[in-house]
Each structure stands twice: as C-alpha cells, then as structure tokens.
Amino acid sequence: MQSVDTAVTDLASAMKKFFRRVLPVMLVMLVCNQLNRSNIGYAQDHLQADVGIGAAAYGFGAGLFFIAYAIFELPSNVMMEKYGAKIWLTRIMVSWGIVSFLMAFVQNEMMFYVLRFLLGAAEAGFFPAVIFYFARWVPAGQRGKATAVFIAGSSVAAALSGPIAGLLLSLHDVLGLRGWQWLFGFEGVLSVAVGIIVFFFLDAKIQDAKWLTAGEKSALTATIDAEDAQHTSADGGKVNRWKMLLNPQILLLCGIYFSVQLSIYANTFWLPTIVKQIPGTTDLSVGFLSSIPWVCAVFAMYFAAKWQDKAKSKRPLLVAALLVAAVGTLAAAVATPVLALVFLAVAAMGFKSASPLFWTIPQSALHPLVLAPAIAIINSLGNLGGFVAPFGFGIIKEQTGSVVPGLFALAAASTVAAILVYFLKERKPAGDVTEKAPAPGPTRMEPSTAK
C-alpha cells in the first residue's frame, strides 16, 4: 500500500513522462491531420486548371468533408469505446491517409466530391478518441492542460502546412506527376506510416506501459479509478447520447464552437486564395506567407494559456478572443491584400486562441464517462461550420469574384458567439492532483446530460 506522499510523487512523475513521451506523438498525429485537411486550399487553383473544379465546386467538395464527419462522428465514437482509443486512432489515421493518397488521382468533380466525403468519414472520431485517451491516462486536474497543448499544436501544424505545400507544389512534372499530385500523395503516405507507428508506440492501458514504474502505474491507475468510481455512483455509469442533444448547455457549446470553426476553416481553405492577391506571389511564396497568421496564433495561444491558468473564469478570456477574431476579420475585409494578411493574422490570434479556451469549459464540467460522447456531439455539430464556411465562400467567390462578403459574415458570427458565451454555466475544475492527494473529480453536467 503506497503512502499518500509516495503516491503523489509517483503520480507527478507519471504525468511528466506522459507529457514527454505520449503528447509529442499526439502532436505528430495532429500535424498529419492538419496537412490532410488544409492541402486542398493550396491545390485549389491547380485543381481548377488541371481538372476543371471551379470555386463553387471546390467549396462544396471542401465542405462535404464535414458533412461526413458529422454523420460518422458518433458511430466512430461508439466503435472507439468498443475497441479502445489505440486501435481506433490507428484505424483513423491509416484510412484517412489512403483516401488522401487517392486524391492524387482525382479526375472530375464527382470523384472529388466522393473522395472528400470518404475523407470526412475516415477521419470522424479523431478528436474525441484523443480526448478519450487523455481521460483514461490523465487525471482531471491535468486533463485540461493536455488538451490545451494538443489544440495549440494545431496552429503549429497549420504553420507548417503552408511551406510544406509550397515545396510539394513546386515539384511540377517530377516523375511525370503534377505538383498537386505530389501534395496529396506524399501527405497521404505520411499519414499511413505515422498511423502504423502509433499502433506500436501507444499503449492501450496504463498497466501495459513499460516506461512507467510499478509505483507510477499504481498511483495513476488508483487516481483514474477513484474518479471513475465517484461519478459512476453518482451517474449510474449510463450515458444517453440523444438526451445530450436536448441539453441547453451542450446546444450553446455547439453554437459557439460552430462559429469558431467557421473562422478556422474559412481561413484554412481560402487564406491561400487571399494571399495570392498580393502581386508577385508564387506557389512557394504563398505557402510561406500563408503560414504567418498561424505562427502569430501560436504565440497568442501561449499567452492565452498563461492567462487562462490564472483566471478564475474562462468566459471573459473566450469573449475577448472571439472579439479579436471579429475585429481582425472585419478589418481584413476592407484592407488592401498586404494589410488584409496582417489583419487576418490578428484574427487568427483570436479564433485559434478561442479553441483551447472553449474546450476548458466542457472539460471542467464533464466526467470521463460523459466526456467522450459529449465531445463527439459538440465536435460533430460544431464542425458543420467547416462545411458552411468553404461552401459559402465558394458560392460568394463565384458569384461576386471576391471573398469580402464572406469575411463580413465571419466577423458577425464571431460577435454573436461572444454574446452566447455569457449564457454558459461554467464550473470550477478539480484541483491539480499532481500536487496533492486525489480529490473529487469535476462536477458533472445537468442530470439530463448523463442518465
């Protein structure tokens, strides 16, 4: 039987090892994920020239990904709970890598639509599977930190995607392939390779981890089991996913996240097009210039995380981030191409910082038994913003020749989301279990959320 002091020391040691060993692997997976999501933004003009895919068709195809994602998110989550996060994360990565590779051989609009839909179906469940893996390995007091670091990694991944895409697009006619074919093919193969590595690197259970000592395994298992037992007795261990859809708080969270996703994916898919309006740009320079907003977002998310740690409530910070996104987007809509890039960098600092700030709210209120399905619902419905943004921008671009009206709409959406934040019921997260003996886990949501 471990003493309290020994258990606390072993728990802290286990968490340090987890953050050093496992979290970097998750970040590599996220980089692959971001590369495969954003690559069509850089390939848009080439797809139009070589395959005949116009702006509206491109926007619709880009958005179809998120329709499939929303449809298959919950079923994927159910399968993940059955087979475990390790196996399911491997399946997700390998399948999305194969579909992405096939994008290198797209020949017409219909094939483009089908492959984008299949890519969304393949990737569905990725984020909830990561969150569920954290819930099985990371105590409540450190789970928010792990999630924030993971989400922050998406900005690093987005910043890398531009230069990588630019370099691959420059491989025109190498081995008889077009640059956009190299882009899809290379990034697809990379995802398959990383997915296979993940299977052999990640451990399904705490007791399987050879990199933890016996004491660390015992302390970590005891803490997770204690949190589970506490909430199982309170909730009965049953989760009704459909009743979650009727919970006003979850609907609010879906609405706010929908707005955040509108901004993220409008920029993901259309930022290269905006940057190309700067005179004298090439595929390579567009790739590097498109990374500027995401690099700025990395720094903004770092400082937002520091302020978040000191703040008693996350809502004012989330409101501030959303308003920064609104102001930056509005200014970009009326600026010259060069200044538009500057203001879009400001906007990215806002909407990318909003994402980890947003997820601290459900993280602090939901127990692991409820967390995975609730995250799946919020993520799937919120991610429909990823359909509306590129599709809407595509129609606007084809009808008006400009994306400026779309930028006005994004600014309005961020403003509305900032207002909705004040209707959220925020709960205080549990104390940091790495610094003291295991404490009660986070407060659960309303009874209708977990029955």
C-alpha positions as CSV (number, residue, x, y, z in Angstrom):
1,M,0.0,0.0,0.0
2,Q,1.5,3.3,-1.0
3,S,1.7,6.2,1.4
4,V,-0.1,9.4,0.4
5,D,3.3,11.3,-0.2
6,T,4.7,8.4,-2.3
7,A,1.5,8.2,-4.4
8,V,1.5,11.9,-5.1
9,T,5.2,11.8,-6.1
10,D,4.6,8.8,-8.3
11,L,1.6,10.4,-9.9
12,A,3.5,13.6,-10.7
13,S,6.4,11.5,-12.1
14,A,3.9,9.5,-14.3
15,M,2.4,12.8,-15.7
16,K,5.8,14.2,-16.6
17,K,6.6,11.0,-18.5
18,F,3.2,11.1,-20.3
19,F,3.8,14.7,-21.4
20,R,7.3,13.9,-22.6
21,R,6.5,10.6,-24.4
22,V,2.9,10.4,-25.4
23,L,1.8,14.0,-26.0
24,P,4.5,14.6,-28.7
25,V,3.1,11.5,-30.6
26,M,-0.3,13.1,-30.4
27,L,1.1,16.3,-31.8
28,V,2.7,14.5,-34.8
29,M,-0.7,12.9,-35.5
30,L,-2.2,16.3,-35.4
31,V,0.3,17.7,-37.9
32,C,-0.7,14.9,-40.3
33,N,-4.3,15.7,-39.6
34,Q,-3.8,19.3,-40.4
35,L,-1.8,18.6,-43.5
36,N,-4.5,16.4,-45.0
37,R,-7.3,18.9,-44.1
38,S,-5.6,22.0,-45.5
39,N,-3.9,20.7,-48.6
40,I,-6.8,21.3,-51.0
41,G,-6.6,25.0,-50.0
42,Y,-3.2,25.2,-51.7
43,A,-4.1,23.0,-54.6
44,Q,-7.3,24.9,-55.5
45,D,-6.0,26.8,-58.5
46,H,-4.2,23.7,-59.8
47,L,-7.3,21.6,-59.5
48,Q,-9.3,24.2,-61.4
49,A,-6.6,24.3,-64.2
50,D,-6.0,20.6,-64.5
51,V,-9.3,19.0,-63.5
52,G,-11.8,21.9,-64.1
53,I,-13.0,22.2,-60.5
54,G,-14.4,25.8,-60.1
55,A,-14.8,27.9,-57.0
56,A,-18.3,26.7,-56.1
57,A,-17.4,23.0,-56.7
58,Y,-14.3,23.4,-54.7
59,G,-16.1,25.0,-51.8
60,F,-18.8,22.3,-51.9
61,G,-16.2,19.5,-52.0
62,A,-14.2,21.1,-49.2
63,G,-17.4,21.2,-47.1
64,L,-18.5,17.7,-47.9
65,F,-15.7,16.5,-45.6
66,F,-17.5,18.0,-42.6
67,I,-20.9,16.6,-43.6
68,A,-19.4,13.1,-43.5
69,Y,-17.5,14.0,-40.3
70,A,-20.7,15.0,-38.6
71,I,-22.6,11.9,-39.8
72,F,-19.9,9.4,-38.7
73,E,-18.6,11.1,-35.5
74,L,-21.0,9.4,-33.1
75,P,-20.8,5.9,-34.7
76,S,-17.0,6.3,-34.7
77,N,-17.1,7.3,-31.0
78,V,-19.1,4.2,-30.2
79,M,-16.6,1.9,-32.0
80,M,-13.7,3.7,-30.3
81,E,-15.2,2.9,-26.9
82,K,-15.6,-0.8,-28.0
83,Y,-12.1,-1.3,-29.5
84,G,-10.1,1.2,-27.5
85,A,-8.5,4.5,-28.4
86,K,-5.2,3.0,-29.5
87,I,-6.7,0.7,-32.2
88,W,-9.2,3.3,-33.3
89,L,-6.7,6.1,-33.7
90,T,-4.6,3.8,-35.8
91,R,-7.6,2.9,-38.0
92,I,-8.5,6.6,-38.4
93,M,-5.0,7.6,-39.5
94,V,-4.4,4.7,-41.9
95,S,-7.8,5.1,-43.6
96,W,-7.6,8.9,-44.0
97,G,-4.1,8.5,-45.3
98,I,-5.3,6.1,-48.0
99,V,-8.2,8.4,-49.1
100,S,-5.9,11.4,-49.1
101,F,-3.4,9.4,-51.3
102,L,-6.2,8.6,-53.8
103,M,-6.9,12.4,-54.1
104,A,-3.8,12.5,-56.2
105,F,-5.7,10.7,-59.0
106,V,-8.9,12.8,-58.9
107,Q,-10.2,13.4,-62.5
108,N,-13.5,15.2,-62.2
109,E,-15.9,16.9,-59.8
110,M,-17.8,13.8,-58.9
111,M,-14.7,11.9,-57.9
112,F,-13.6,15.0,-56.0
113,Y,-16.9,15.0,-54.0
114,V,-16.8,11.3,-53.3
115,L,-13.2,11.3,-52.0
116,R,-13.8,14.4,-49.8
117,F,-16.9,12.7,-48.3
118,L,-14.9,9.5,-47.7
119,L,-12.1,11.5,-46.1
120,G,-14.5,13.0,-43.6
121,A,-15.9,9.6,-42.8
122,A,-12.4,8.2,-42.3
123,E,-11.3,11.0,-40.0
124,A,-14.5,11.1,-37.9
125,G,-13.8,10.5,-34.3
126,F,-10.2,11.6,-34.3
127,F,-10.5,14.4,-31.8
128,P,-12.9,12.5,-29.4
129,A,-10.6,9.5,-29.5
130,V,-7.7,11.7,-28.4
131,I,-9.8,13.2,-25.6
132,F,-10.9,9.8,-24.5
133,Y,-7.3,8.6,-24.4
134,F,-6.4,11.5,-22.2
135,A,-9.4,10.7,-19.9
136,R,-8.0,7.1,-19.5
137,W,-4.5,8.3,-18.8
138,V,-4.6,11.8,-17.4
139,P,-6.2,12.8,-14.0
140,A,-8.8,15.5,-14.1
141,G,-6.5,18.2,-12.8
142,Q,-4.1,17.8,-15.7
143,R,-6.5,16.9,-18.4
144,G,-7.2,20.5,-19.4
145,K,-3.5,21.2,-19.8
146,A,-3.0,18.2,-22.0
147,T,-6.0,19.2,-24.2
148,A,-4.8,22.8,-24.4
149,V,-1.3,21.7,-25.5
150,F,-2.8,19.4,-28.1
151,I,-5.1,22.0,-29.5
152,A,-2.3,24.6,-29.5
153,G,-0.4,22.2,-31.7
154,S,-2.9,22.7,-34.4
155,S,-1.5,26.2,-35.0
156,V,2.0,24.8,-35.3
157,A,0.7,22.2,-37.8
158,A,-1.2,24.9,-39.8
159,A,2.0,27.0,-39.9
160,L,4.0,24.0,-41.2
161,S,1.3,23.1,-43.8
162,G,1.9,26.2,-45.9
163,P,5.7,25.8,-46.5
164,I,5.3,22.0,-47.0
165,A,2.5,22.5,-49.5
166,G,4.6,25.1,-51.4
167,L,7.6,22.8,-51.7
168,L,5.5,19.9,-52.9
169,L,3.5,22.0,-55.4
170,S,6.8,23.1,-56.8
171,L,7.6,19.5,-57.9
172,H,5.8,20.0,-61.3
173,D,6.3,17.2,-63.7
174,V,8.8,15.4,-61.5
175,L,8.3,11.7,-62.4
176,G,5.5,12.8,-64.6
177,L,3.3,14.0,-61.8
178,R,1.8,17.4,-61.2
179,G,2.7,19.3,-58.1
180,W,-0.8,18.9,-56.6
181,Q,-0.5,15.1,-57.1
182,W,2.8,15.1,-55.1
183,L,1.0,17.1,-52.4
184,F,-1.9,14.7,-51.9
185,G,0.3,11.6,-52.5
186,F,3.1,12.4,-50.1
187,E,0.8,13.6,-47.3
188,G,-1.4,10.5,-47.6
189,V,1.6,8.1,-47.4
190,L,2.9,10.1,-44.4
191,S,-0.4,9.6,-42.5
192,V,-0.4,5.8,-43.2
193,A,3.2,5.5,-42.0
194,V,2.5,7.5,-38.8
195,G,-0.7,5.5,-38.1
196,I,1.2,2.3,-38.2
197,I,3.9,3.7,-35.9
198,V,1.2,4.9,-33.5
199,F,-0.1,1.3,-33.1
200,F,3.2,0.0,-31.9
201,F,4.1,3.1,-29.9
202,L,1.0,3.9,-27.9
203,D,-0.1,1.7,-25.0
204,A,-3.8,0.7,-24.7
205,K,-3.8,0.6,-20.9
206,I,-1.7,2.1,-18.1
207,Q,-0.6,-1.4,-17.0
208,D,0.9,-2.0,-20.5
209,A,3.2,1.0,-20.3
210,K,6.8,-0.3,-19.8
211,W,8.0,3.2,-19.5
212,L,6.2,3.6,-16.1
213,T,7.4,2.1,-12.9
214,A,5.2,-0.2,-10.8
215,G,4.6,2.7,-8.4
216,E,3.7,5.1,-11.1
217,K,1.3,2.7,-12.7
218,S,-0.4,2.0,-9.3
219,A,-0.7,5.7,-8.4
220,L,-2.1,6.7,-11.8
221,T,-4.5,3.7,-12.0
222,A,-5.8,4.4,-8.5
223,T,-6.4,8.1,-9.3
224,I,-8.3,7.4,-12.5
225,D,-10.3,4.6,-10.9
226,A,-11.2,6.8,-8.0
227,E,-12.5,9.5,-10.3
228,D,-14.5,6.9,-12.3
229,A,-16.0,5.3,-9.2
230,Q,-17.1,8.6,-7.8
231,H,-19.0,9.6,-10.8
232,T,-20.2,6.1,-11.7
233,S,-22.0,6.0,-8.3
234,A,-23.5,9.5,-9.0
235,D,-24.4,8.9,-12.6
236,G,-25.1,5.2,-12.6
237,G,-22.5,4.8,-15.3
238,K,-25.1,5.3,-18.1
239,V,-24.9,8.0,-20.8
240,N,-27.8,8.8,-23.1
241,R,-26.3,10.5,-26.1
242,W,-29.6,11.6,-27.5
243,K,-30.7,13.3,-24.3
244,M,-27.5,15.3,-24.5
245,L,-28.8,16.9,-27.7
246,L,-31.6,18.4,-25.7
247,N,-29.3,19.9,-23.0
248,P,-29.3,23.7,-23.4
249,Q,-25.7,24.0,-22.3
250,I,-24.5,21.5,-24.9
251,L,-26.5,23.3,-27.6
252,L,-24.9,26.5,-26.6
253,L,-21.4,24.9,-26.7
254,C,-22.3,23.6,-30.2
255,G,-23.3,27.0,-31.4
256,I,-20.1,28.7,-30.1
257,Y,-17.9,26.0,-31.4
258,F,-19.7,26.3,-34.8
259,S,-18.7,29.9,-35.0
260,V,-15.1,29.2,-34.1
261,Q,-14.9,26.5,-36.8
262,L,-16.4,28.9,-39.3
263,S,-13.4,31.2,-38.9
264,I,-10.8,28.4,-38.7
265,Y,-11.9,26.6,-41.9
266,A,-12.7,29.7,-43.9
267,N,-9.1,30.6,-43.4
268,T,-7.8,27.1,-43.8
269,F,-9.4,26.7,-47.2
270,W,-9.4,30.3,-48.5
271,L,-6.4,32.0,-47.0
272,P,-4.1,30.9,-49.9
273,T,-6.6,32.5,-52.3
274,I,-6.5,35.8,-50.4
275,V,-2.7,35.7,-50.2
276,K,-2.4,35.1,-54.0
277,Q,-4.0,38.6,-54.5
278,I,-0.6,40.0,-53.3
279,P,1.3,41.0,-56.5
280,G,4.3,38.8,-57.5
281,T,3.5,35.7,-55.4
282,T,4.2,32.1,-56.4
283,D,3.2,28.8,-55.0
284,L,6.2,28.7,-52.8
285,S,5.8,32.3,-51.5
286,V,2.0,31.8,-51.0
287,G,2.8,28.7,-48.8
288,F,5.2,30.7,-46.6
289,L,3.1,33.8,-46.4
290,S,0.0,31.7,-45.6
291,S,1.9,30.4,-42.5
292,I,2.2,33.9,-41.0
293,P,-1.3,34.0,-39.4
294,W,-0.8,30.6,-37.9
295,V,2.6,31.4,-36.5
296,C,1.1,34.5,-34.8
297,A,-1.7,32.3,-33.5
298,V,0.9,30.0,-31.8
299,F,2.3,32.9,-29.7
300,A,-1.2,34.2,-28.9
301,M,-2.3,30.8,-27.7
302,Y,0.8,30.6,-25.5
303,F,-0.1,33.8,-23.7
304,A,-3.8,32.9,-23.6
305,A,-2.8,29.7,-21.9
306,K,-0.8,31.6,-19.3
307,W,-3.7,34.0,-18.6
308,Q,-6.1,31.1,-18.5
309,D,-4.1,29.4,-15.7
310,K,-4.5,32.5,-13.5
311,A,-8.1,33.2,-14.4
312,K,-10.9,32.1,-12.1
313,S,-13.3,32.1,-15.1
314,K,-12.5,31.3,-18.7
315,R,-15.5,33.1,-20.1
316,P,-14.1,36.7,-20.2
317,L,-11.0,35.4,-22.0
318,L,-13.1,33.4,-24.5
319,V,-15.2,36.5,-25.2
320,A,-12.0,38.6,-25.7
321,A,-10.6,36.1,-28.1
322,L,-13.8,36.0,-30.2
323,L,-14.0,39.8,-30.3
324,V,-10.4,40.0,-31.5
325,A,-11.3,37.5,-34.3
326,A,-14.3,39.6,-35.2
327,V,-12.3,42.9,-35.4
328,G,-9.4,41.4,-37.3
329,T,-11.7,39.7,-39.8
330,L,-13.7,42.9,-40.3
331,A,-10.5,45.0,-40.9
332,A,-9.2,42.4,-43.4
333,A,-12.4,42.7,-45.4
334,V,-11.8,46.4,-46.1
335,A,-8.0,46.4,-46.4
336,T,-5.5,46.1,-49.2
337,P,-4.2,42.5,-49.9
338,V,-1.0,43.1,-47.9
339,L,-2.8,44.7,-44.9
340,A,-5.5,42.0,-45.2
341,L,-2.9,39.4,-44.4
342,V,-1.8,41.4,-41.4
343,F,-5.4,41.7,-40.1
344,L,-6.0,38.1,-40.8
345,A,-3.0,37.3,-38.6
346,V,-4.8,39.3,-35.8
347,A,-8.0,37.4,-36.5
348,A,-6.1,34.1,-36.3
349,M,-4.7,35.1,-32.9
350,G,-8.3,35.4,-31.8
351,F,-10.1,32.4,-33.2
352,K,-7.3,30.0,-32.6
353,S,-6.9,31.1,-29.0
354,A,-10.7,30.7,-28.6
355,S,-10.5,27.0,-29.4
356,P,-8.4,25.8,-26.3
357,L,-10.2,28.4,-24.1
358,F,-13.5,26.9,-25.3
359,W,-12.6,23.3,-24.6
360,T,-11.7,24.1,-20.9
361,I,-15.4,24.7,-20.2
362,P,-16.8,21.3,-21.1
363,Q,-13.5,19.7,-19.8
364,S,-14.1,21.2,-16.4
365,A,-17.8,20.2,-16.2
366,L,-17.8,16.7,-17.7
367,H,-16.7,13.4,-16.1
368,P,-14.9,10.9,-18.4
369,L,-17.9,8.7,-18.7
370,V,-19.8,11.6,-20.3
371,L,-16.8,13.4,-21.8
372,A,-16.2,11.3,-24.9
373,P,-19.8,11.2,-26.2
374,A,-20.4,14.9,-25.3
375,I,-17.2,15.9,-27.0
376,A,-18.3,13.9,-30.0
377,I,-21.6,15.7,-30.2
378,I,-20.1,19.2,-29.8
379,N,-17.3,18.4,-32.2
380,S,-19.5,16.9,-34.9
381,L,-22.2,19.6,-34.8
382,G,-19.7,22.4,-34.4
383,N,-17.6,21.1,-37.2
384,L,-20.5,21.7,-39.6
385,G,-19.0,25.2,-39.6
386,G,-16.3,23.5,-41.7
387,F,-19.0,22.8,-44.3
388,V,-20.7,26.2,-44.3
389,A,-17.5,28.3,-44.4
390,P,-15.8,26.8,-47.5
391,F,-19.1,26.2,-49.4
392,G,-20.4,29.7,-48.6
393,F,-17.1,31.3,-49.6
394,G,-17.1,29.3,-52.8
395,I,-20.5,30.5,-53.8
396,I,-19.7,34.1,-52.9
397,K,-16.4,33.9,-54.8
398,E,-18.1,32.5,-57.9
399,Q,-21.0,35.0,-57.8
400,T,-19.1,38.1,-56.9
401,G,-15.4,37.4,-57.7
402,S,-14.5,38.3,-54.2
403,V,-14.5,36.7,-50.7
404,V,-15.0,40.1,-48.9
405,P,-18.8,39.5,-48.1
406,G,-17.7,36.2,-46.5
407,L,-15.3,38.0,-44.3
408,F,-18.1,40.3,-43.1
409,A,-20.2,37.2,-42.3
410,L,-17.3,35.7,-40.3
411,A,-16.9,38.9,-38.2
412,A,-20.6,38.8,-37.4
413,A,-20.6,35.2,-36.4
414,S,-17.7,35.7,-34.0
415,T,-19.5,38.6,-32.4
416,V,-22.7,36.5,-31.9
417,A,-20.6,33.7,-30.4
418,A,-19.0,36.2,-27.9
419,I,-22.5,37.1,-26.8
420,L,-23.5,33.4,-26.4
421,V,-20.6,32.7,-24.1
422,Y,-22.2,34.7,-21.3
423,F,-25.1,32.2,-21.2
424,L,-22.8,29.3,-20.4
425,K,-22.7,27.9,-16.9
426,E,-19.1,27.5,-16.0
427,R,-18.0,25.2,-13.2
428,K,-14.7,25.3,-11.3
429,P,-12.3,22.4,-12.3
430,A,-11.0,20.0,-9.8
431,G,-7.7,20.7,-8.1
432,D,-4.4,19.6,-9.6
433,V,-4.0,16.0,-8.5
434,T,-0.3,16.0,-9.2
435,E,0.2,18.4,-6.3
436,K,-2.0,16.8,-3.6
437,A,-3.8,13.6,-2.8
438,P,-6.6,12.6,-5.2
439,A,-9.6,15.0,-4.9
440,P,-13.1,14.7,-6.1
441,G,-13.4,14.9,-9.9
442,P,-15.1,17.6,-11.9
443,T,-18.7,18.5,-11.4
444,R,-21.0,16.7,-13.8
445,M,-23.4,18.5,-16.2
446,E,-27.1,18.7,-15.6
447,P,-28.9,15.4,-14.9
448,S,-30.3,15.3,-18.4
449,T,-26.8,15.0,-19.7
450,A,-25.9,11.8,-18.0
451,K,-28.6,9.3,-17.4
